Amino acid sequence: MTKQENLSEAKKKFFYFYGSHFHMWHEGEIDKYQNYNISKEQEKEWLKEIFNNDFEKLDIHNNFTIISFAHWIEHHSAIDYLPKFLNFIEIKIDEVSNQYDMLMYGQTVFNIVYELSRQKTKKFSKKLRIKCIYLAEKINEIAKNMQLIESVNIDEIVLDGLTPQVYILRKITELEVKIDIAKINLRKSIKSELFRQNRTSSACKKTL
């Protein structure tokens, strides 16, 4: 197999697993992929191609495109794509007429905060964190004031004996609580940072 053919096969595998070495490992494909000796620089270029292609396919009426894109932002800590993704949702969110989809979008945006904060990704700035939290709050509030469409399809396993309406309202309330806690923690973090800055400033003045 030529070098170009190797590169082509590696790219197919990389794209199939959305650039995830973990999923390659999970499916027993990681050794085959690593034998291609693909550089980190090449992988970064391929990831850009994947994200750009999938961004063009985002459809606010197809929750799978939104949720999966958010998942891969979290998985790859792809912060550079986050502002563009949030702006897309903010612009398109009023087109959503399904209460369950609206709830899922609120959960999806909030989950980005949780996952990227847990990873302690430095590029996930306070400004972006604030944007995610307040956009999730806005979406959840819209969901709260919507009427449930009778034809909404929610898996019986997910419902766990609840009616769709009770399930959705319960999840909206749970998300409200999570958002309130996140806002409290964010305020504490900002106050703590301001306190440290003031102490540093005072120490510098004393030195001078």
RONU-282967 format. One record per residue: x negated, y, z of N, C-alpha, C, O in turn; residue in three letters. Coordinates in steps of 0.1 Angstrom, whole numbers, plus 5000, padded with zeros to 4 digits. Layout:
<pts>
{pt {X; Y; Z}; {X; Y; Z}; {X; Y; Z}; {X; Y; Z}; "ala"}
...
</pts>
This chain:
<pts>
{pt {4992; 4988; 5000}; {5000; 5000; 5000}; {4991; 5012; 5000}; {4982; 5013; 5008}; "met"}
{pt {4994; 5022; 4991}; {4986; 5034; 4990}; {4989; 5043; 5002}; {4999; 5041; 5010}; "thr"}
{pt {4980; 5053; 5004}; {4982; 5063; 5015}; {4995; 5070; 5014}; {5002; 5073; 5024}; "lys"}
{pt {4999; 5074; 5001}; {5012; 5081; 4999}; {5024; 5072; 5002}; {5034; 5077; 5008}; "gln"}
{pt {5023; 5059; 4999}; {5033; 5050; 5002}; {5035; 5048; 5017}; {5046; 5047; 5023}; "glu"}
{pt {5023; 5047; 5024}; {5023; 5046; 5039}; {5030; 5058; 5045}; {5038; 5057; 5054}; "asn"}
{pt {5027; 5070; 5040}; {5033; 5082; 5045}; {5048; 5083; 5043}; {5055; 5087; 5051}; "leu"}
{pt {5052; 5078; 5031}; {5066; 5077; 5028}; {5074; 5068; 5037}; {5085; 5071; 5042}; "ser"}
{pt {5068; 5056; 5040}; {5074; 5046; 5048}; {5075; 5052; 5063}; {5085; 5050; 5070}; "glu"}
{pt {5064; 5058; 5067}; {5064; 5064; 5081}; {5074; 5075; 5082}; {5081; 5075; 5093}; "ala"}
{pt {5076; 5083; 5072}; {5086; 5093; 5072}; {5100; 5088; 5073}; {5108; 5093; 5081}; "lys"}
{pt {5103; 5077; 5066}; {5116; 5071; 5066}; {5119; 5066; 5081}; {5130; 5068; 5086}; "lys"}
{pt {5109; 5060; 5087}; {5111; 5055; 5100}; {5112; 5066; 5110}; {5121; 5066; 5119}; "lys"}
{pt {5104; 5076; 5109}; {5105; 5088; 5118}; {5118; 5095; 5117}; {5124; 5098; 5127}; "phe"}
{pt {5124; 5097; 5105}; {5136; 5103; 5103}; {5148; 5094; 5108}; {5158; 5099; 5114}; "phe"}
{pt {5147; 5081; 5106}; {5157; 5072; 5110}; {5159; 5073; 5126}; {5170; 5072; 5131}; "tyr"}
{pt {5148; 5074; 5133}; {5148; 5075; 5147}; {5148; 5089; 5152}; {5146; 5092; 5164}; "phe"}
{pt {5150; 5099; 5143}; {5151; 5113; 5147}; {5138; 5117; 5154}; {5139; 5126; 5163}; "tyr"}
{pt {5127; 5112; 5151}; {5114; 5116; 5157}; {5112; 5111; 5171}; {5103; 5116; 5178}; "gly"}
{pt {5121; 5102; 5175}; {5120; 5098; 5189}; {5111; 5085; 5191}; {5115; 5074; 5186}; "ser"}
{pt {5099; 5086; 5197}; {5091; 5075; 5200}; {5098; 5065; 5209}; {5096; 5053; 5209}; "his"}
{pt {5105; 5071; 5219}; {5112; 5063; 5228}; {5122; 5053; 5222}; {5122; 5041; 5225}; "phe"}
{pt {5130; 5059; 5212}; {5139; 5050; 5205}; {5132; 5040; 5196}; {5137; 5029; 5194}; "his"}
{pt {5121; 5044; 5191}; {5113; 5034; 5183}; {5109; 5023; 5192}; {5109; 5011; 5189}; "met"}
{pt {5104; 5026; 5204}; {5100; 5016; 5214}; {5111; 5007; 5218}; {5110; 4995; 5219}; "trp"}
{pt {5123; 5014; 5220}; {5134; 5006; 5225}; {5139; 4996; 5215}; {5144; 4985; 5218}; "his"}
{pt {5137; 4999; 5202}; {5141; 4990; 5191}; {5130; 4981; 5186}; {5132; 4974; 5176}; "glu"}
{pt {5119; 4982; 5193}; {5107; 4973; 5190}; {5100; 4977; 5177}; {5094; 4969; 5170}; "gly"}
{pt {5101; 4990; 5173}; {5095; 4995; 5161}; {5083; 5004; 5163}; {5077; 5008; 5154}; "glu"}
{pt {5079; 5007; 5176}; {5069; 5017; 5178}; {5055; 5012; 5173}; {5048; 5020; 5168}; "ile"}
{pt {5052; 4999; 5174}; {5039; 4994; 5170}; {5037; 4996; 5155}; {5027; 5000; 5150}; "asp"}
{pt {5048; 4993; 5148}; {5048; 4994; 5133}; {5046; 5009; 5129}; {5038; 5012; 5120}; "lys"}
{pt {5053; 5018; 5136}; {5051; 5032; 5133}; {5037; 5037; 5136}; {5031; 5044; 5128}; "tyr"}
{pt {5032; 5033; 5148}; {5019; 5038; 5152}; {5008; 5033; 5143}; {4997; 5040; 5142}; "gln"}
{pt {5010; 5022; 5136}; {5000; 5017; 5126}; {4998; 5026; 5114}; {4989; 5025; 5107}; "asn"}
{pt {5008; 5035; 5112}; {5007; 5045; 5101}; {4997; 5056; 5104}; {4993; 5064; 5095}; "tyr"}
{pt {4994; 5058; 5117}; {4984; 5068; 5122}; {4989; 5082; 5117}; {4981; 5090; 5111}; "asn"}
{pt {5001; 5086; 5120}; {5006; 5099; 5117}; {5002; 5109; 5127}; {5003; 5107; 5139}; "ile"}
{pt {4997; 5121; 5122}; {4992; 5131; 5131}; {5003; 5139; 5138}; {5015; 5139; 5133}; "ser"}
{pt {5000; 5145; 5149}; {5010; 5153; 5156}; {5015; 5165; 5147}; {5027; 5169; 5148}; "lys"}
{pt {5006; 5170; 5140}; {5009; 5181; 5131}; {5019; 5177; 5121}; {5029; 5184; 5118}; "glu"}
{pt {5017; 5165; 5115}; {5027; 5160; 5105}; {5041; 5158; 5111}; {5051; 5160; 5105}; "gln"}
{pt {5040; 5152; 5123}; {5053; 5150; 5130}; {5061; 5163; 5133}; {5073; 5163; 5132}; "glu"}
{pt {5053; 5173; 5137}; {5060; 5186; 5139}; {5066; 5191; 5126}; {5077; 5197; 5127}; "lys"}
{pt {5060; 5189; 5115}; {5066; 5194; 5102}; {5078; 5186; 5099}; {5088; 5191; 5094}; "glu"}
{pt {5078; 5173; 5102}; {5089; 5164; 5099}; {5101; 5168; 5108}; {5113; 5168; 5104}; "trp"}
{pt {5098; 5171; 5121}; {5108; 5175; 5130}; {5115; 5188; 5126}; {5127; 5190; 5127}; "leu"}
{pt {5107; 5197; 5121}; {5113; 5210; 5115}; {5122; 5207; 5104}; {5133; 5213; 5103}; "lys"}
{pt {5118; 5198; 5095}; {5127; 5194; 5084}; {5140; 5188; 5089}; {5151; 5191; 5084}; "glu"}
{pt {5139; 5179; 5099}; {5151; 5172; 5104}; {5160; 5183; 5110}; {5172; 5183; 5107}; "ile"}
{pt {5155; 5191; 5119}; {5163; 5201; 5126}; {5170; 5211; 5116}; {5181; 5214; 5117}; "phe"}
{pt {5162; 5215; 5106}; {5167; 5225; 5096}; {5178; 5218; 5088}; {5189; 5224; 5085}; "asn"}
{pt {5176; 5206; 5084}; {5187; 5198; 5076}; {5199; 5197; 5085}; {5210; 5199; 5080}; "asn"}
{pt {5198; 5193; 5097}; {5209; 5190; 5106}; {5216; 5203; 5110}; {5229; 5203; 5112}; "asp"}
{pt {5209; 5214; 5111}; {5215; 5227; 5114}; {5225; 5231; 5103}; {5236; 5236; 5105}; "phe"}
{pt {5221; 5228; 5090}; {5229; 5231; 5079}; {5242; 5223; 5079}; {5252; 5227; 5073}; "glu"}
{pt {5242; 5212; 5086}; {5253; 5203; 5086}; {5263; 5205; 5098}; {5273; 5198; 5099}; "lys"}
{pt {5259; 5214; 5107}; {5267; 5217; 5119}; {5281; 5221; 5114}; {5283; 5229; 5105}; "leu"}
{pt {5291; 5215; 5121}; {5305; 5217; 5118}; {5313; 5218; 5131}; {5314; 5208; 5138}; "asp"}
{pt {5318; 5229; 5134}; {5325; 5231; 5147}; {5337; 5222; 5148}; {5342; 5220; 5159}; "ile"}
{pt {5342; 5217; 5136}; {5354; 5209; 5136}; {5350; 5194; 5137}; {5359; 5185; 5137}; "his"}
{pt {5337; 5191; 5138}; {5332; 5178; 5139}; {5323; 5177; 5151}; {5311; 5181; 5151}; "asn"}
{pt {5329; 5173; 5163}; {5321; 5174; 5175}; {5308; 5166; 5176}; {5299; 5169; 5183}; "asn"}
{pt {5308; 5155; 5167}; {5296; 5147; 5167}; {5284; 5155; 5162}; {5273; 5154; 5168}; "phe"}
{pt {5286; 5164; 5152}; {5274; 5172; 5147}; {5269; 5181; 5158}; {5257; 5184; 5159}; "thr"}
{pt {5278; 5187; 5166}; {5274; 5196; 5177}; {5267; 5189; 5188}; {5256; 5193; 5193}; "ile"}
{pt {5273; 5179; 5193}; {5268; 5171; 5205}; {5255; 5165; 5202}; {5246; 5165; 5210}; "ile"}
{pt {5254; 5159; 5190}; {5241; 5152; 5186}; {5230; 5162; 5184}; {5218; 5159; 5188}; "ser"}
{pt {5233; 5174; 5179}; {5222; 5184; 5177}; {5217; 5189; 5190}; {5205; 5191; 5192}; "phe"}
{pt {5227; 5191; 5200}; {5223; 5195; 5213}; {5214; 5185; 5220}; {5205; 5188; 5227}; "ala"}
{pt {5218; 5172; 5218}; {5211; 5161; 5224}; {5196; 5161; 5219}; {5187; 5159; 5227}; "his"}
{pt {5194; 5163; 5207}; {5180; 5163; 5201}; {5172; 5175; 5205}; {5160; 5174; 5206}; "trp"}
{pt {5179; 5186; 5207}; {5172; 5198; 5213}; {5167; 5194; 5227}; {5155; 5197; 5230}; "ile"}
{pt {5175; 5188; 5235}; {5171; 5183; 5248}; {5160; 5173; 5247}; {5150; 5174; 5254}; "glu"}
{pt {5162; 5163; 5239}; {5152; 5152; 5238}; {5138; 5157; 5234}; {5128; 5152; 5239}; "his"}
{pt {5138; 5166; 5224}; {5125; 5171; 5219}; {5121; 5184; 5226}; {5111; 5190; 5222}; "his"}
{pt {5128; 5189; 5235}; {5126; 5202; 5241}; {5124; 5213; 5230}; {5115; 5221; 5231}; "ser"}
{pt {5133; 5212; 5220}; {5132; 5221; 5209}; {5138; 5234; 5211}; {5148; 5238; 5205}; "ala"}
{pt {5132; 5242; 5220}; {5137; 5255; 5224}; {5138; 5265; 5213}; {5147; 5273; 5213}; "ile"}
{pt {5129; 5264; 5203}; {5130; 5273; 5192}; {5143; 5273; 5184}; {5147; 5283; 5178}; "asp"}
{pt {5150; 5262; 5185}; {5163; 5260; 5178}; {5175; 5264; 5187}; {5186; 5265; 5182}; "tyr"}
{pt {5172; 5266; 5199}; {5183; 5269; 5209}; {5191; 5282; 5206}; {5203; 5281; 5205}; "leu"}
{pt {5184; 5293; 5204}; {5191; 5306; 5202}; {5200; 5305; 5190}; {5212; 5309; 5190}; "pro"}
{pt {5195; 5299; 5179}; {5202; 5298; 5167}; {5215; 5289; 5169}; {5226; 5292; 5163}; "lys"}
{pt {5213; 5278; 5176}; {5224; 5269; 5179}; {5235; 5275; 5188}; {5247; 5274; 5185}; "phe"}
{pt {5231; 5283; 5198}; {5240; 5290; 5207}; {5248; 5300; 5199}; {5260; 5302; 5201}; "leu"}
{pt {5241; 5307; 5190}; {5248; 5318; 5182}; {5258; 5312; 5173}; {5269; 5317; 5171}; "asn"}
{pt {5255; 5300; 5167}; {5264; 5293; 5158}; {5277; 5290; 5166}; {5288; 5292; 5161}; "phe"}
{pt {5275; 5284; 5178}; {5287; 5280; 5186}; {5295; 5293; 5190}; {5307; 5293; 5189}; "ile"}
{pt {5288; 5303; 5194}; {5295; 5315; 5199}; {5303; 5321; 5187}; {5314; 5326; 5190}; "glu"}
{pt {5298; 5321; 5175}; {5305; 5327; 5164}; {5317; 5318; 5160}; {5328; 5323; 5156}; "ile"}
{pt {5315; 5305; 5160}; {5325; 5295; 5155}; {5336; 5290; 5165}; {5346; 5284; 5162}; "lys"}
{pt {5333; 5293; 5178}; {5341; 5286; 5189}; {5356; 5290; 5188}; {5364; 5282; 5192}; "ile"}
{pt {5360; 5302; 5183}; {5374; 5305; 5182}; {5381; 5297; 5171}; {5394; 5298; 5171}; "asp"}
{pt {5374; 5290; 5163}; {5381; 5282; 5153}; {5385; 5268; 5159}; {5393; 5261; 5152}; "glu"}
{pt {5381; 5265; 5171}; {5385; 5252; 5177}; {5399; 5253; 5183}; {5402; 5262; 5191}; "val"}
{pt {5407; 5244; 5179}; {5421; 5243; 5183}; {5424; 5231; 5192}; {5435; 5230; 5198}; "ser"}
{pt {5414; 5223; 5194}; {5416; 5211; 5202}; {5410; 5213; 5216}; {5398; 5215; 5217}; "asn"}
{pt {5418; 5212; 5226}; {5414; 5214; 5240}; {5402; 5205; 5244}; {5393; 5209; 5251}; "gln"}
{pt {5403; 5192; 5240}; {5393; 5182; 5244}; {5380; 5186; 5237}; {5369; 5185; 5244}; "tyr"}
{pt {5380; 5190; 5224}; {5367; 5194; 5218}; {5362; 5206; 5225}; {5350; 5207; 5227}; "asp"}
{pt {5370; 5216; 5229}; {5366; 5228; 5236}; {5359; 5224; 5249}; {5348; 5230; 5252}; "met"}
{pt {5365; 5215; 5256}; {5359; 5210; 5269}; {5345; 5204; 5266}; {5336; 5207; 5273}; "leu"}
{pt {5344; 5196; 5256}; {5332; 5189; 5253}; {5321; 5199; 5249}; {5309; 5197; 5252}; "met"}
{pt {5325; 5210; 5242}; {5315; 5220; 5238}; {5310; 5227; 5250}; {5298; 5231; 5251}; "tyr"}
{pt {5319; 5230; 5260}; {5314; 5236; 5272}; {5305; 5227; 5280}; {5295; 5232; 5285}; "gly"}
{pt {5308; 5214; 5280}; {5300; 5205; 5287}; {5286; 5204; 5280}; {5276; 5203; 5287}; "gln"}
{pt {5286; 5204; 5267}; {5274; 5202; 5259}; {5265; 5214; 5261}; {5253; 5212; 5263}; "thr"}
{pt {5270; 5226; 5261}; {5262; 5238; 5263}; {5256; 5238; 5277}; {5244; 5241; 5279}; "val"}
{pt {5264; 5234; 5287}; {5260; 5234; 5301}; {5249; 5224; 5303}; {5239; 5226; 5310}; "phe"}
{pt {5251; 5212; 5297}; {5241; 5201; 5298}; {5227; 5205; 5293}; {5218; 5200; 5298}; "asn"}
{pt {5227; 5214; 5284}; {5214; 5219; 5279}; {5206; 5225; 5291}; {5194; 5223; 5292}; "ile"}
{pt {5213; 5233; 5298}; {5207; 5240; 5310}; {5202; 5229; 5320}; {5190; 5230; 5324}; "val"}
{pt {5210; 5219; 5323}; {5206; 5209; 5332}; {5194; 5201; 5327}; {5184; 5199; 5334}; "tyr"}
{pt {5194; 5197; 5315}; {5183; 5188; 5309}; {5170; 5196; 5308}; {5160; 5191; 5312}; "glu"}
{pt {5171; 5208; 5302}; {5158; 5216; 5300}; {5153; 5221; 5313}; {5141; 5222; 5314}; "leu"}
{pt {5161; 5224; 5323}; {5157; 5228; 5336}; {5150; 5216; 5343}; {5140; 5218; 5350}; "ser"}
{pt {5156; 5204; 5342}; {5150; 5192; 5348}; {5136; 5189; 5342}; {5127; 5184; 5349}; "arg"}
{pt {5135; 5192; 5329}; {5122; 5190; 5322}; {5111; 5200; 5326}; {5099; 5199; 5323}; "gln"}
{pt {5116; 5211; 5332}; {5107; 5223; 5336}; {5100; 5228; 5324}; {5088; 5231; 5324}; "lys"}
{pt {5107; 5229; 5313}; {5101; 5234; 5300}; {5099; 5249; 5301}; {5108; 5257; 5303}; "thr"}
{pt {5086; 5253; 5300}; {5083; 5267; 5302}; {5090; 5277; 5292}; {5093; 5288; 5296}; "lys"}
{pt {5092; 5272; 5280}; {5098; 5281; 5270}; {5113; 5283; 5272}; {5119; 5291; 5266}; "lys"}
{pt {5118; 5275; 5282}; {5133; 5277; 5285}; {5134; 5289; 5295}; {5134; 5287; 5307}; "phe"}
{pt {5134; 5301; 5289}; {5133; 5313; 5297}; {5146; 5316; 5305}; {5157; 5309; 5302}; "ser"}
{pt {5146; 5325; 5315}; {5157; 5328; 5322}; {5168; 5334; 5313}; {5180; 5332; 5315}; "lys"}
{pt {5164; 5342; 5303}; {5173; 5348; 5294}; {5181; 5337; 5287}; {5193; 5339; 5285}; "lys"}
{pt {5174; 5327; 5282}; {5181; 5316; 5275}; {5190; 5308; 5285}; {5201; 5304; 5281}; "leu"}
{pt {5185; 5306; 5297}; {5193; 5299; 5307}; {5206; 5307; 5310}; {5217; 5301; 5311}; "arg"}
{pt {5205; 5320; 5312}; {5217; 5328; 5314}; {5227; 5327; 5302}; {5239; 5326; 5304}; "ile"}
{pt {5221; 5328; 5290}; {5230; 5327; 5278}; {5238; 5314; 5278}; {5250; 5314; 5275}; "lys"}
{pt {5231; 5303; 5281}; {5237; 5290; 5281}; {5248; 5289; 5292}; {5259; 5285; 5289}; "cys"}
{pt {5245; 5294; 5304}; {5255; 5293; 5315}; {5267; 5301; 5312}; {5278; 5296; 5314}; "ile"}
{pt {5265; 5313; 5308}; {5277; 5322; 5305}; {5285; 5318; 5293}; {5297; 5320; 5292}; "tyr"}
{pt {5278; 5312; 5283}; {5285; 5307; 5271}; {5294; 5295; 5275}; {5305; 5293; 5271}; "leu"}
{pt {5288; 5286; 5283}; {5295; 5274; 5288}; {5307; 5279; 5296}; {5318; 5273; 5295}; "ala"}
{pt {5305; 5289; 5304}; {5317; 5294; 5313}; {5328; 5300; 5304}; {5340; 5297; 5306}; "glu"}
{pt {5324; 5307; 5293}; {5334; 5313; 5284}; {5341; 5302; 5277}; {5354; 5303; 5276}; "lys"}
{pt {5334; 5292; 5272}; {5341; 5281; 5265}; {5350; 5273; 5274}; {5361; 5269; 5270}; "ile"}
{pt {5346; 5270; 5287}; {5354; 5263; 5296}; {5366; 5271; 5300}; {5377; 5265; 5302}; "asn"}
{pt {5365; 5284; 5301}; {5377; 5292; 5304}; {5387; 5292; 5292}; {5399; 5291; 5295}; "glu"}
{pt {5382; 5292; 5280}; {5391; 5290; 5268}; {5398; 5277; 5269}; {5410; 5276; 5267}; "ile"}
{pt {5391; 5266; 5272}; {5396; 5253; 5273}; {5407; 5252; 5284}; {5418; 5246; 5282}; "ala"}
{pt {5405; 5259; 5295}; {5414; 5259; 5306}; {5428; 5265; 5302}; {5438; 5261; 5307}; "lys"}
{pt {5427; 5275; 5293}; {5440; 5282; 5289}; {5446; 5276; 5276}; {5456; 5282; 5272}; "asn"}
{pt {5441; 5265; 5271}; {5446; 5259; 5259}; {5456; 5249; 5263}; {5457; 5244; 5274}; "met"}
{pt {5465; 5245; 5254}; {5475; 5235; 5256}; {5469; 5222; 5249}; {5463; 5222; 5239}; "gln"}
{pt {5471; 5211; 5256}; {5467; 5198; 5251}; {5475; 5194; 5239}; {5487; 5194; 5239}; "leu"}
{pt {5468; 5190; 5228}; {5474; 5185; 5216}; {5478; 5170; 5219}; {5470; 5162; 5223}; "ile"}
{pt {5491; 5167; 5216}; {5496; 5154; 5220}; {5488; 5142; 5213}; {5487; 5132; 5219}; "glu"}
{pt {5483; 5145; 5201}; {5476; 5135; 5193}; {5461; 5133; 5197}; {5454; 5125; 5191}; "ser"}
{pt {5457; 5140; 5208}; {5443; 5139; 5212}; {5439; 5124; 5215}; {5447; 5117; 5221}; "val"}
{pt {5428; 5120; 5209}; {5424; 5106; 5211}; {5412; 5105; 5221}; {5401; 5108; 5217}; "asn"}
{pt {5415; 5100; 5233}; {5404; 5098; 5243}; {5404; 5083; 5246}; {5415; 5077; 5249}; "ile"}
{pt {5393; 5077; 5246}; {5391; 5063; 5249}; {5397; 5059; 5263}; {5395; 5066; 5273}; "asp"}
{pt {5405; 5048; 5264}; {5411; 5044; 5276}; {5400; 5042; 5287}; {5403; 5044; 5299}; "glu"}
{pt {5388; 5037; 5284}; {5378; 5035; 5293}; {5374; 5048; 5300}; {5371; 5049; 5312}; "ile"}
{pt {5373; 5058; 5291}; {5369; 5072; 5296}; {5380; 5077; 5305}; {5377; 5083; 5316}; "val"}
{pt {5393; 5075; 5302}; {5404; 5080; 5310}; {5405; 5074; 5323}; {5409; 5080; 5333}; "leu"}
{pt {5401; 5061; 5324}; {5401; 5053; 5337}; {5415; 5055; 5344}; {5415; 5057; 5356}; "asp"}
{pt {5425; 5053; 5336}; {5439; 5052; 5342}; {5445; 5066; 5343}; {5457; 5067; 5346}; "gly"}
{pt {5438; 5077; 5340}; {5444; 5090; 5340}; {5451; 5093; 5327}; {5448; 5087; 5317}; "leu"}
{pt {5461; 5103; 5327}; {5466; 5107; 5315}; {5456; 5117; 5309}; {5448; 5123; 5316}; "thr"}
{pt {5456; 5119; 5295}; {5447; 5128; 5289}; {5447; 5142; 5295}; {5437; 5148; 5297}; "pro"}
{pt {5459; 5147; 5299}; {5460; 5161; 5304}; {5453; 5161; 5318}; {5446; 5171; 5321}; "gln"}
{pt {5456; 5152; 5326}; {5450; 5152; 5340}; {5435; 5150; 5339}; {5427; 5157; 5346}; "val"}
{pt {5430; 5141; 5330}; {5416; 5139; 5328}; {5409; 5152; 5323}; {5398; 5156; 5329}; "tyr"}
{pt {5414; 5159; 5313}; {5408; 5171; 5308}; {5408; 5182; 5319}; {5398; 5189; 5320}; "ile"}
{pt {5419; 5184; 5326}; {5419; 5194; 5336}; {5409; 5191; 5347}; {5403; 5200; 5353}; "leu"}
{pt {5408; 5178; 5351}; {5398; 5175; 5361}; {5384; 5178; 5356}; {5376; 5183; 5364}; "arg"}
{pt {5381; 5175; 5344}; {5368; 5178; 5338}; {5365; 5192; 5337}; {5354; 5197; 5339}; "lys"}
{pt {5375; 5200; 5334}; {5374; 5215; 5333}; {5370; 5220; 5347}; {5362; 5229; 5349}; "ile"}
{pt {5377; 5215; 5358}; {5375; 5220; 5371}; {5361; 5216; 5376}; {5354; 5223; 5382}; "thr"}
{pt {5356; 5203; 5372}; {5343; 5199; 5376}; {5332; 5208; 5369}; {5322; 5211; 5376}; "glu"}
{pt {5335; 5211; 5357}; {5325; 5220; 5350}; {5325; 5234; 5356}; {5314; 5240; 5357}; "leu"}
{pt {5336; 5239; 5360}; {5337; 5252; 5367}; {5328; 5252; 5380}; {5320; 5261; 5382}; "glu"}
{pt {5329; 5241; 5387}; {5321; 5240; 5400}; {5306; 5240; 5396}; {5298; 5247; 5403}; "val"}
{pt {5302; 5232; 5386}; {5288; 5231; 5382}; {5283; 5245; 5377}; {5272; 5248; 5381}; "lys"}
{pt {5291; 5252; 5370}; {5287; 5265; 5365}; {5285; 5275; 5376}; {5276; 5282; 5377}; "ile"}
{pt {5294; 5274; 5386}; {5293; 5283; 5398}; {5280; 5280; 5406}; {5274; 5290; 5410}; "asp"}
{pt {5277; 5268; 5407}; {5265; 5264; 5414}; {5253; 5269; 5407}; {5243; 5274; 5412}; "ile"}
{pt {5253; 5267; 5393}; {5242; 5271; 5385}; {5240; 5287; 5386}; {5228; 5291; 5386}; "ala"}
{pt {5251; 5294; 5386}; {5250; 5309; 5387}; {5244; 5313; 5401}; {5236; 5322; 5401}; "lys"}
{pt {5248; 5306; 5411}; {5242; 5309; 5425}; {5227; 5306; 5425}; {5220; 5314; 5430}; "ile"}
{pt {5223; 5295; 5419}; {5209; 5291; 5419}; {5201; 5301; 5410}; {5190; 5304; 5413}; "asn"}
{pt {5207; 5305; 5400}; {5201; 5315; 5391}; {5198; 5328; 5398}; {5188; 5334; 5397}; "leu"}
{pt {5209; 5333; 5405}; {5207; 5345; 5413}; {5196; 5344; 5423}; {5188; 5353; 5425}; "arg"}
{pt {5196; 5333; 5430}; {5185; 5330; 5440}; {5171; 5331; 5434}; {5162; 5336; 5439}; "lys"}
{pt {5170; 5324; 5422}; {5158; 5324; 5415}; {5153; 5338; 5411}; {5141; 5341; 5412}; "ser"}
{pt {5163; 5346; 5406}; {5159; 5360; 5402}; {5155; 5368; 5414}; {5145; 5376; 5413}; "ile"}
{pt {5163; 5367; 5425}; {5159; 5374; 5437}; {5145; 5370; 5443}; {5137; 5378; 5447}; "lys"}
{pt {5143; 5357; 5442}; {5130; 5352; 5447}; {5118; 5357; 5438}; {5108; 5361; 5443}; "ser"}
{pt {5121; 5358; 5425}; {5111; 5363; 5416}; {5108; 5378; 5418}; {5097; 5383; 5418}; "glu"}
{pt {5119; 5386; 5420}; {5118; 5400; 5423}; {5110; 5402; 5436}; {5102; 5411; 5437}; "leu"}
{pt {5113; 5394; 5446}; {5106; 5395; 5459}; {5091; 5392; 5457}; {5083; 5400; 5463}; "phe"}
{pt {5087; 5382; 5450}; {5073; 5379; 5447}; {5066; 5391; 5440}; {5055; 5394; 5443}; "arg"}
{pt {5074; 5397; 5430}; {5068; 5408; 5423}; {5066; 5420; 5431}; {5056; 5427; 5430}; "gln"}
{pt {5075; 5422; 5441}; {5074; 5434; 5450}; {5063; 5432; 5459}; {5055; 5441; 5462}; "asn"}
{pt {5061; 5419; 5464}; {5050; 5416; 5473}; {5036; 5418; 5466}; {5027; 5424; 5472}; "arg"}
{pt {5036; 5414; 5454}; {5023; 5415; 5446}; {5020; 5430; 5443}; {5009; 5434; 5444}; "thr"}
{pt {5031; 5437; 5440}; {5029; 5452; 5438}; {5025; 5459; 5450}; {5016; 5468; 5449}; "ser"}
{pt {5030; 5455; 5462}; {5026; 5462; 5474}; {5012; 5459; 5478}; {5004; 5467; 5483}; "ser"}
{pt {5008; 5446; 5475}; {4994; 5442; 5478}; {4984; 5449; 5470}; {4974; 5453; 5474}; "ala"}
{pt {4988; 5452; 5457}; {4979; 5459; 5448}; {4978; 5473; 5452}; {4967; 5479; 5452}; "cys"}
{pt {4989; 5480; 5457}; {4988; 5493; 5462}; {4979; 5495; 5474}; {4972; 5504; 5475}; "lys"}
{pt {4980; 5485; 5483}; {4972; 5485; 5495}; {4957; 5484; 5491}; {4949; 5490; 5498}; "lys"}
{pt {4954; 5476; 5482}; {4940; 5474; 5477}; {4935; 5487; 5471}; {4923; 5490; 5474}; "thr"}
{pt {4944; 5494; 5464}; {4939; 5506; 5458}; {4937; 5517; 5468}; {4934; 5528; 5465}; "leu"}
</pts>
